[in-house]
Amino acid sequence: MEIETNATHIQTLGTAAKSAVKKIMTASTLQKDKALSKIAEKLSERQADIINANEADLENADRNGMSESLKDRLRLNSARIKGICDSIKEVIALPDPVGKIDGGSVRPNGMKIEKVRVPIGVIGIIYESRPNVTVDAAVLCLKSGNCCILRGGKEAYNSNKLLCEIMREALTEAGLPADIIGFIDDVTRESTNELMKSNEYIDLLIPRGSASLINAVVKNATVPIIETGVGNCHLFVDADADLDMAAQLTVNSKCRRVSVCNAIESLLVHRDAAFIFLPKIKDELDRFNVELRGDLETRRILGDSIKEATETDYATEFLDYILSVKVVKSVDEAIEHIDKYSSKHSECIVTNNLKNAEKFTSEVDSAAVYVNVATSFTDGGMFGLGAEIGISTQKMHARGPMGLNELTTTKYIITGNGQIRA
């Protein structure tokens, strides 16, 4: 496909992706898996270079006063690079969704109808801070037969640029077009705005990042989008909870990594458990220097050293060592609170009461609802997807962690022997 000499950077990338998309849409599983293996191999070989590029990003983050929790999202080290490569191998081991027959029938006139899974085409991804998303998104798009155009945040520019260069080299060595993976090296707002309106080139746009980023895309995009990511998640400790278990799940759900979208931001405690559980969990969370912001009842139990929680606190995804707390009188009040403030991501009830567990799972309207399990498991790898391109909080065909299947659509293939309609 010919590229105009006066084309913008986005148009150039879009034209190249449209040219490459036929190759990847029709590539065999063997070809795609060979390319994925080559990507994992080259990322491992270039580990030192990747860490050096990432250190440059971290130095810029220090100069710009980035918080420690956000720097944790940005950081790459040997263990994390190995984890990225391991996730690629998991994706290789997964079934290829392309060509899967989802259903069909033979009509009375002998016409055969099949509903078949096919790639979406060219997928744009706008994301912030986390360079592992660069690889996750690229390999999932590749395996599902799609091209991708990646627009990462300026915070991870050096890391993202090198990761894309390495993956494009791997594609070429595997005999596939490098332009299956495109990288937008313009990190200005203008490039984001243009990408959001590139209907000629982009079949689907996925924003992954902060609430402000996602809201901007939702309000301004003219291309189809899937909304992902914002995680104002809750954990509710019921009156019938095992309080030792509840403490363990609260700490893991909040403190394992505070900067990720599956970390809880609000803790709800039944009033019958509050006098025992709140002092207990405060002691546990104090070890991580978690700041608690509570309602009147929470502050009555824990003392005035606890900050008063505001409406804004209950509505905020902190991504930091801050946790809003509220004492509730029933499972119904907990559900009502979640309905009001949740971003529809992940919620948990800790209880030994089967009736309350069933009520919670049936009435809480979020993508992932847990009973006695930490919310930190809302993750493509943990769900057996190998990796994820994001966690959808919408109610479309994709909800929760999005893997290979969610990056395909369907077409109907109809065959016959001359049937005509009267």
N, C-alpha and C positions, 0 to 999 in steps of 0.2 A: 504494500500500500504506500503510495507516494505521500511524503510529508511536505507541507507547504513551507517555503523558506521563511515566511513571516509569521509562522505559527508560534503561539505561546508555549511555555514549558509544559503546561497541562495538556494542550492539544497535541504536542509532539509525543508525550507519553501515551496519551489515549489512542492516537493513530497507530503507534507501535504495538500497543496491547491488542487492538482490534485485528491487526495483521497476524499476531501470534496466537490469537485465541483459537483459531481452527485447529492448529497443531496440537494444543493441549486438550481441547475438547474431544479429539478423536484419538489421542494417545492411548496405548494399551496400559493395563495395570502394571505390566512388567516394565515398560518405559518409564512410567511415573515413579515406581518404586526404585528403579535404578538411579533416577535423578535425586530422589530423597536420600538414598544411601550416600551419594556423592556429596550432597550438602552436609550431611552429618560428618562425613570424613573430613571435609575441608574446614568446617568450623572447629573440629577438634585439633586439626593440624595448625590452625591459625590462632589458637587460644591466646598466646602471648600478645599478638597484635590486637586482638579484640579487647583484652584487659587494658592495654595501653590506651586505646581509643576511649574506653570507658572511663579511665582515670582522668583524661582530659575533660570529659563531661562532668565528672565529680568535682574537679577543681573549679570549673565554671559555676557549679551549684554552690560551692562554698563561698565564692565571691559574690554570688547573688543572694546569699542568706537563706538558701533552701533549708527546710526543716529536716531533722534526722529521719523522721518517718518517710518523707518523700524521697530523700536520698537513698533509703533502703529500696524503694521501688526502682530506682535508677541503677543501682549497683550490680555489676557483673563480676563474678570471681570464678575460680576453677570449678567449684562445686555447682554453681548455677549454669555454667556453660555445659558441664557434663549432663546436668538435668535437661537442658535444652536438647542436647544430642540424644539422650535417652527417650525423650518424648517423640522425636522424629522417628526413632526405631519403633515406637509403639504405634505411630500412625501408619508406618509401612506394614505392620502386622494386621491392621484393621481391614475389613472387607471394603472393596471399592464400591461406592454406591452407584456409580455411573453404569447405566444399563440394567439396573435392578428393576424387575417388573413388580409394581405395587398392586396391580389388580388388572382385571379385564373380563371380557365375556365374549361369547359368540352369539350374535343376534339371530332371531328367527330366519332372517334372509341369508344367513351364512356369513355375514360380515363379521370379521374378527377384530376386536378392539383390545388394545393393550395400553396400560398406563405405565410409562417407563420413566425412570429417573435420569435426568440430563443435567449437565452443568448450567449455572446461571449465566456465565459469560465473563465480563470484566467487573471485578469487585473492587471498590475503593474503600480503604480503611483509614480513618483519621483517629489518632490516638496520642496519648501523652506519656511521657516519662519512662515507661517500662520497655526497654529494648528487647526483652524476650518476646514481646508481642510481635515484633518485626518477623521473627522466625516462625512463631506459632501461626500467624496469619498466612504467611507465604506458603508454608508446607501444607496447611489444610486446604488452601485454595488450589495448590498444585495437585494434590491427591484427588480432589473432587472435580478436577478438569477445568479449573477456572484460571484466568489471569488475575493478577492483583496489582493495584497501584497504591503504594503505601505513603502516607503522610504522617510521619511521627512528629513529636514535639521538639522544639529547639533545645530542650534540656538534654535530650539524648542524641543530638544530631551526629556527633562523631561516631558513636556506637552504631547507630542505625545505618549510616552511610557505608561503613565498613562491612557490616553484616550483609547488606544488600549486594555489595560488590562481590563478596565471597559466594553468595548463593547464585548470582548471575553467572559467575565463572563456572560453578558446578553444573548449571543447566547446559551451558555450552559444551562442557566436557562430556555430558551425558547425551549429547545429540539433540537437545531441544533448544528453542529460541530463548536467548537471555531475557527478551522482553516479556516473557511470561510473568516476570517480577519487575515492576517499575517502582522507582523511588523518587519522590518529589524532594529535591534538595533546596527548594525555596520554602523557608519556614515562616514567611510573612502571612498576615491575615488574608492578603489578596489571593494567595494560592489556595487557601481553604475555601474562600468564597467561590472561586472559579470551579474548584472540584465539585462543590455542592450543586452546581448548575450545569455540569457537563453531561447533559442527557444524551448527547450524540455518542459519547464514549463509555459512560458508566452505566451498568445495568443494575447495580445495587451499591449503596453506600452504608458502611457500618461505622458509627462513631463509638469510640471506647475511651472513656476518661472521666473528667470531672462533670459535675452537674451543669456548669456553665458551658462547657464544650458541647455536651449532648443537647442542651436546650437551644444553643445557637444553630446546631445542625437541624434539629426538628423544626425550628421556626423558618429557616432560610433555604433549605434544600428543595430543589425541584426534582431531583432524581429520587427513586424509591429508597427508603432507608429502613433499617432495623435498629431500634433504640436499645442500647445496652448500658449496663454497668453501674449506675449510681446505687450504692448499697447502704441505705439507712435500715439496718437489720436489727432484729429484736430477739431477746431470749427471755422467756417467761418461766419463773419458778413457781409452780403450783403448790397448793397447800399439801398435797400428797407426794411431793417430790422427795427423793433421796438427796438430802442436802449436801452430802459429800460429793455425790455425782454432780449436783448442780454447780457447786463451786468449781469443780474440775472443768466442766463444760464452759462455764462463764470465762474462766481464765484463758482456756484454749481459744474460745471464739473471739475474745477481745485481744489477747496479748501475743498470740502466736506471730502475727504480723499485723500491726495496727493500720498499715497503709494500704491494705487490700480491700476490695469491695465486699468480701464475705465476712469481714470482721463486724461484730455487733457494735452498735452505737448506743443502744438503750437496753437497760435491764429492768424488767417488770417483776415484782415480787408480790405474791399473795400475802395479804395482811396476817394470815394465820401462821405464816412461815417467817415473816419479816423480822421479828425480835431476835430470832436465833440466827437467821441466814445473813442479814445485813452486816452485823459485826464480823461474822465469819468471813464473808467475801471481801469486806474492806481490808482485813488483815492480809488476805491473799493478794489483792490488787495493789496494796501498798508496796509490795515487793517489786512491783513494776512501775511505781510512781504514777499510777493512774489517778487522775483527778476526777472525783465524783461530783456530779451536780444533781441534787435531789429535790423532790417535792417536800411539802411540809412534814409529812409523816416520816419520810426518810431522814430528814434533818432532826426530827424529834428523837429518833432512835440513835442516830450516829453523832448528833451534836452540831453546833453552829459552825464548826470548822468546814462542814460540807456546804459548798456553794448552792444557792437556790437555783433550781432549774427553771428556765424560761420556756415559752412556747417555741422560740427559735432553737433552743438546745434540743428539744425533742424532735425537731424537724431537720436537724443537721447531721450530715455525714462528716464526722470529725476527721477521720483518717489520722488519728493521733491518740495519745494516751489520755483520752477524756471519755467519760461514760455518763450518760444521763440515766437517772434512776427514778422509778415511781412505784409506790405501794398501791396495789389494786385490791378490790374486795372480792373479785370473782374472775373466772375464766372469761366471762362475757365482757367485763370491763377491760381485760387485757386485749381481747380481740378488737374491741371498739377503739382502744388506743392505737393498736397496730393499723387498723383500717384508716385512721386519721393521718398518721405520720409516716407509714411505711412507703418505701420506694418500690415495693412489690418484688424484692430480691430474695431474701432468705430470712426465715423466722423459725424459732425453736421453742417447744414446750418441754419442760422437764417435769415429769409426773409419773406416778405409778397408778393413776386413775384412768382406766381404759376409756370410760365414757368421756372424760375431759380431753383425752388425747384425740379421740375420734371427732369431737366437736371442733377442736383446734384445727385439725388437718382438713376438715370439710369446709370450715367457714373462713379461714385465713386465705386471702386471695393473693398469694405470692408465687413466684416461679419455683421455689424450693421450700418445703415445709418439713421440719424435722421433729421427731419425738426422741428425746434422750440421746441426741447426737449433736456434736459441735457444728456450727454453721460454717466452719472453716473447710468443710468438705465440698462446698459448692464450687466446683472446679472441674474443668473438662478432663484433666488427667485422673482425678479421683473418681469421676463418673465413668471411667473406662473409654473416654473419647480420644485418648492419646494427647490431645491438647485442646485448646478452645480458641475461637476467634472473638469471643466475647460472651457475656451472659445476658441474654435477652430478658427484659422486664416487660415486654409486650405480650399480647395474646394472639399473635399471628401463628404461622406454621412453626416458627422457631420461638421457644420459650425456655429459659434456663440456659445452661452451658451449651454453646453452639459448636457442633463438630462437623464431620464430613456430610452427614445426611442433610443438615440444615443449610449447607452450601450448594445444594442441588434443588432443582425444581422438577416439574414433570411435563411430559408431552404425551399426547395420545397418538398411537400409531394404529392406523386402521388399514386392514388388508382384505381383499375380496377377489371376486372373479367376474367383475362387470356389473355389480349391483347399481341400480339407479333408483332415485326416489320419485314416487308417483306424485 
